[in-house]
Every structure is written in C-alpha cells, then in structure tokens.
Amino acid sequence: MYSFGKKLKTLRTSMNLTQEGLAKALNIKYGTNFNKGMISKWENDKEEPRIDSVRYIADFFNVSLDEILGLKNNDTVNESLNVYEIVEKDFSNVINIPIVGTIAAGQPILATQNIEGYMPILSSFINKHKEYFYLRVKGNSMNLEFPDGSYVLVERANEVENGSIAVVLVNGYEATVKKVSINKNIITLIPMSNDPSYQPQIYDITKDEVKIIGKVVQAVKIY
C-alpha cells in the first residue's frame, strides 16, 4: 500500500536534508510555518498533511501531485474483446464530501435540503478527525480567488486564524465567504474582488451575531 510518508522521506533524504532542514527550507521558500515535528508525523504516517502543504512539498521537490500522492501507478488498463476499461486498484483513499448550496440561520449545515450532491476527494487531502463540506460560491465579492459558481472545501471550525478565508454567518443571513481579520471584539470581513463596490464589513461580536462556520482549505474553480 502506498505511503505518503515513505515517499516524503525518500525525497528528503535524496537531497541530504534533515527533517528540521526541510521544514526550514519550506518556510524560507513559501513563507509557511512547518517544523520538525510536523515533518516527522507525516513521514511516519501519523498525520496526513493538508492539500496546500502537499502542493508546497511537491513544488519544492519538483514532482507532480500525482507522483507524490502515489496516483501514477494506481490505474491499470485491461484489454478484453477490444473493450478498454480503467480499473482502480483501491478506492479506499477516496471520500465523498457533501456539496452544500446554501447555509441559513437555524438550519444544520448538512441538512438534507442544503445538500446538492457530493464531490470525491482523496483522503490524504483532509484531516480524518475533522468535518468537511463543499460550499458553492455565489456572486463576485471574492472573484479574485473564487469565480462565481466555484466550490470551496470548508473545514468546519468555530474559530479560524487571523487572515484566513472563512465561511461566516452574519445576523442570520446566508453564509458568506470572506477573508477574516480579527482584533479583539472586532471582526472585519474583507472581500477579494476586482469590483470596488465590494467593501470590507466591520462587526462588533458583542453586538452583532457573527458565527464562524469554517475555514476554506481548497477551491475548485469553475471557468
């Protein structure tokens, strides 16, 4: 069975890097915040990195995502009676994530009426201890990142880091996707748009009903 950890260790040792050295090199090149402990957990398959981390690692070692995730050899083509079919050796690393069209106040995120369908994703892209869903983005307030109609993968959380792109429910309206700036009781939702009519919205969490739904960790852009 393919091991991301073994592949990472092989790539690291091929460049004569220690775990600490690799973490430092990634941080310098990409402005990340990796450390020796994280590299060790990944190499020992004790924890799976998120997709953005995998992308940095693949780029650093100049390999494709397919190669570092062990996908190149997962498919075989069988020929029988001039009919070709793709046979997937192992589907155990694929998870179907629900696609949520809207999220309204007082309604569970994954309520039946909210789910539009499902989208497959490799289990190595997510943390098996977290809850995820895809949300369909509507409008142009974030079109520098996500064109209208795109799908964002959301890791459910009640809190997010300052500067994250998050899904937020404000005063009972449908969920909005914005970059979040947090300063004590003040939360600012920042659009990322080429339309100047979209301006940052500032809320006082002691007065306004502002609920963090989750953090955006991936996007599927629709062109």
C-alpha positions as CSV (number, residue, x, y, z in Angstrom):
1,M,0.0,0.0,0.0
2,Y,1.3,3.4,-1.0
3,S,2.7,5.6,1.9
4,F,3.0,9.3,1.5
5,G,5.3,9.3,4.5
6,K,7.8,7.0,2.8
7,K,7.7,9.0,-0.4
8,L,8.4,12.2,1.5
9,K,11.3,10.6,3.4
10,T,12.8,9.3,0.2
11,L,12.6,12.8,-1.4
12,R,14.0,14.5,1.7
13,T,17.0,12.1,2.0
14,S,17.7,12.3,-1.7
15,M,18.6,16.0,-1.1
16,N,20.5,15.2,2.1
17,L,18.1,17.2,4.2
18,T,17.2,16.6,7.9
19,Q,13.6,16.9,8.9
20,E,14.4,20.2,10.5
21,G,16.3,21.3,7.4
22,L,13.4,20.5,5.2
23,A,11.0,22.4,7.4
24,K,13.3,25.5,7.4
25,A,13.8,25.3,3.6
26,L,10.0,25.2,3.0
27,N,9.4,28.1,5.4
28,I,12.0,30.2,3.7
29,K,10.7,29.5,0.2
30,Y,7.0,29.6,0.8
31,G,6.5,31.6,4.0
32,T,5.0,28.5,5.7
33,N,5.2,27.6,9.3
34,F,6.4,24.0,9.2
35,N,8.5,22.4,11.9
36,K,10.5,19.2,12.5
37,G,7.6,17.6,14.5
38,M,5.2,18.1,11.5
39,I,7.6,16.5,9.1
40,S,8.2,13.6,11.4
41,K,4.5,12.9,11.8
42,W,4.0,13.0,8.1
43,E,6.9,10.7,7.4
44,N,5.7,8.2,10.0
45,D,2.1,8.4,8.6
46,K,0.9,9.5,12.0
47,E,-0.8,12.5,10.4
48,E,-1.7,13.5,6.9
49,P,-0.8,16.9,5.5
50,R,-3.4,19.2,4.1
51,I,-3.5,19.8,0.3
52,D,-1.9,23.2,0.5
53,S,1.1,21.6,2.4
54,V,1.3,18.8,-0.2
55,R,1.4,21.3,-3.0
56,Y,4.3,23.1,-1.4
57,I,6.2,19.9,-0.9
58,A,5.5,18.7,-4.5
59,D,6.7,22.0,-5.9
60,F,9.8,22.1,-3.6
61,F,10.9,18.6,-4.8
62,N,9.8,19.4,-8.4
63,V,7.4,16.5,-8.7
64,S,3.8,16.3,-9.6
65,L,0.9,15.9,-7.2
66,D,0.1,12.6,-8.8
67,E,3.6,11.3,-8.1
68,I,3.8,12.5,-4.5
69,L,0.4,11.1,-3.8
70,G,1.1,7.8,-5.4
71,L,-1.5,8.1,-8.1
72,K,0.6,7.3,-11.2
73,N,0.5,3.6,-10.7
74,N,-2.9,3.2,-9.2
75,D,-4.7,2.8,-12.5
76,T,-4.3,-0.1,-14.9
77,V,-5.8,-0.6,-18.3
78,N,-7.2,-4.1,-19.1
79,E,-7.8,-5.2,-22.7
80,S,-10.6,-7.7,-23.3
81,L,-12.6,-8.2,-26.6
82,N,-11.4,-4.8,-27.8
83,V,-13.1,-3.1,-24.8
84,Y,-10.9,-1.0,-22.6
85,E,-11.8,-0.2,-19.1
86,I,-10.0,1.7,-16.4
87,V,-9.7,-0.4,-13.2
88,E,-9.0,1.4,-10.0
89,K,-6.9,-0.8,-7.7
90,D,-8.0,0.9,-4.5
91,F,-10.9,3.2,-3.7
92,S,-10.3,3.3,0.0
93,N,-8.4,6.6,-0.3
94,V,-11.4,8.4,-1.9
95,I,-14.1,10.1,0.2
96,N,-17.3,11.7,-1.0
97,I,-17.8,15.2,0.5
98,P,-21.3,16.8,0.6
99,I,-21.8,19.9,-1.6
100,V,-23.9,22.5,0.3
101,G,-25.7,25.0,-1.8
102,T,-26.7,27.4,1.0
103,I,-26.4,27.7,4.8
104,A,-29.1,29.6,6.6
105,A,-29.5,30.5,10.3
106,G,-31.1,27.9,12.5
107,Q,-30.6,25.2,9.9
108,P,-28.0,22.4,10.3
109,I,-25.2,22.7,7.7
110,L,-25.6,19.2,6.4
111,A,-29.4,19.3,6.5
112,T,-31.0,17.3,3.6
113,Q,-32.4,20.5,2.0
114,N,-29.0,22.1,1.8
115,I,-27.1,19.2,0.1
116,E,-26.9,19.5,-3.7
117,G,-24.7,16.4,-4.2
118,Y,-21.3,15.0,-3.4
119,M,-17.7,15.5,-4.7
120,P,-14.9,12.9,-4.3
121,I,-11.6,13.9,-2.7
122,L,-8.5,11.9,-1.7
123,S,-8.4,11.2,2.0
124,S,-4.8,12.5,2.1
125,F,-6.1,16.0,1.4
126,I,-8.0,16.2,4.6
127,N,-7.7,15.5,8.3
128,K,-9.8,12.4,9.2
129,H,-10.6,13.9,12.6
130,K,-12.3,17.0,11.1
131,E,-15.6,17.6,9.4
132,Y,-15.7,18.9,5.8
133,F,-18.2,20.1,3.2
134,Y,-18.1,21.9,-0.1
135,L,-19.9,25.2,-0.4
136,R,-20.9,26.7,-3.7
137,V,-19.7,30.3,-4.0
138,K,-22.3,32.9,-5.3
139,G,-21.5,36.4,-6.5
140,N,-18.3,38.3,-7.3
141,S,-17.2,39.6,-3.9
142,M,-14.4,37.0,-3.9
143,N,-13.8,36.7,-7.6
144,L,-10.0,37.3,-7.4
145,E,-9.9,34.0,-5.6
146,F,-13.1,32.2,-6.5
147,P,-15.1,32.9,-9.6
148,D,-18.9,32.8,-9.2
149,G,-20.0,29.2,-9.2
150,S,-16.8,27.8,-7.7
151,Y,-16.8,25.3,-4.9
152,V,-14.7,25.8,-1.8
153,L,-13.8,23.0,0.5
154,V,-14.5,24.0,4.1
155,E,-13.1,22.6,7.3
156,R,-15.7,23.1,9.9
157,A,-14.4,25.2,12.8
158,N,-15.8,27.7,15.3
159,E,-12.6,29.7,15.2
160,V,-10.0,30.5,12.5
161,E,-6.7,32.2,12.3
162,N,-6.5,35.9,11.6
163,G,-6.2,36.4,7.8
164,S,-7.8,33.1,6.9
165,I,-10.5,32.9,4.3
166,A,-13.6,31.7,6.2
167,V,-17.3,30.9,5.9
168,V,-19.2,33.2,8.2
169,L,-22.9,33.6,9.0
170,V,-23.8,37.2,9.8
171,N,-27.1,38.2,11.6
172,G,-29.0,35.2,10.3
173,Y,-28.3,35.7,6.6
174,E,-26.9,33.0,4.3
175,A,-23.2,32.2,4.8
176,T,-20.7,34.4,3.2
177,V,-17.1,33.6,2.2
178,K,-14.6,36.3,3.1
179,K,-11.1,36.9,4.3
180,V,-11.3,37.5,8.0
181,S,-9.4,40.0,10.2
182,I,-9.9,39.7,13.9
183,N,-8.9,42.3,16.5
184,K,-10.3,41.6,20.0
185,N,-14.1,42.1,19.7
186,I,-14.0,43.4,16.1
187,I,-14.2,41.2,13.1
188,T,-13.7,42.5,9.6
189,L,-14.9,40.6,6.6
190,I,-12.7,41.5,3.6
191,P,-13.8,40.9,0.0
192,M,-11.2,40.0,-2.6
193,S,-12.8,41.4,-5.7
194,N,-12.0,43.4,-8.8
195,D,-15.3,45.2,-8.2
196,P,-14.6,48.3,-6.0
197,S,-18.3,48.3,-4.9
198,Y,-17.4,45.5,-2.5
199,Q,-16.0,47.0,0.7
200,P,-14.9,45.5,4.0
201,Q,-17.7,45.0,6.5
202,I,-16.9,45.6,10.2
203,Y,-18.8,43.9,13.0
204,D,-18.6,44.1,16.8
205,I,-19.1,40.5,18.0
206,T,-20.5,41.8,21.3
207,K,-23.4,43.5,19.4
208,D,-23.7,41.6,16.1
209,E,-24.5,38.0,15.6
210,V,-21.4,36.7,13.8
211,K,-20.8,33.0,13.6
212,I,-17.7,31.3,12.1
213,I,-18.7,28.2,10.2
214,G,-15.3,27.0,9.0
215,K,-12.1,27.7,7.2
216,V,-11.6,27.4,3.4
217,V,-8.8,25.0,2.7
218,Q,-9.3,24.3,-1.0
219,A,-11.1,25.6,-4.0
220,V,-12.5,24.1,-7.2
221,K,-12.7,26.9,-9.7
222,I,-15.3,26.9,-12.4
223,Y,-14.3,28.8,-15.6
